[in-house]
């Protein structure tokens, strides 16, 4: 790879990285109602959370299984 090509590639990666990291934005007051909606809550369905946590504990031996037996093999 020629030095000029490498510099162009490095500059393109720098610009891409900078644009990715600066993607934060402020939320307008009239948009906050959508974010505060019940459907936007990740814990709105307790059964989904329990099933997901059980799956992670039994398959991956994930810490915090909340008293679920087993560990790693999927056989509890």
PEVEN-V728081 format. One record per residue. PSI is psi in whole degrees, -180 to 180 (none if undefined). D_CENTER is the distance of its C-alpha to the mean C-alpha in whole Angstrom. Layout:
psi:PSI d_center:D_CENTER
psi:PSI d_center:D_CENTER
//
This chain:
psi:132 d_center:36
psi:152 d_center:38
psi:-37 d_center:37
psi:-37 d_center:37
psi:-41 d_center:35
psi:-42 d_center:33
psi:-40 d_center:33
psi:-42 d_center:32
psi:-44 d_center:29
psi:-41 d_center:28
psi:-42 d_center:28
psi:-40 d_center:26
psi:-38 d_center:23
psi:-45 d_center:24
psi:-42 d_center:24
psi:-44 d_center:21
psi:-42 d_center:19
psi:-39 d_center:20
psi:-31 d_center:19
psi:-40 d_center:16
psi:-16 d_center:16
psi:35 d_center:18
psi:12 d_center:16
psi:147 d_center:16
psi:160 d_center:18
psi:151 d_center:20
psi:129 d_center:20
psi:152 d_center:24
psi:-36 d_center:25
psi:-11 d_center:26
psi:-12 d_center:22
psi:-24 d_center:21
psi:-36 d_center:22
psi:-38 d_center:20
psi:-26 d_center:17
psi:2 d_center:19
psi:151 d_center:20
psi:-35 d_center:19
psi:-17 d_center:17
psi:-8 d_center:15
psi:131 d_center:14
psi:-20 d_center:12
psi:28 d_center:15
psi:-24 d_center:17
psi:105 d_center:18
psi:-28 d_center:19
psi:-40 d_center:20
psi:-41 d_center:17
psi:-41 d_center:15
psi:-42 d_center:18
psi:-43 d_center:18
psi:-44 d_center:15
psi:-40 d_center:15
psi:-43 d_center:19
psi:-46 d_center:17
psi:-36 d_center:15
psi:-45 d_center:18
psi:-32 d_center:21
psi:-38 d_center:19
psi:0 d_center:18
psi:42 d_center:20
psi:136 d_center:17
psi:145 d_center:18
psi:40 d_center:18
psi:1 d_center:20
psi:50 d_center:22
psi:14 d_center:25
psi:132 d_center:24
psi:166 d_center:27
psi:-173 d_center:26
psi:103 d_center:24
psi:-39 d_center:23
psi:-15 d_center:25
psi:1 d_center:24
psi:105 d_center:28
psi:none d_center:28
//
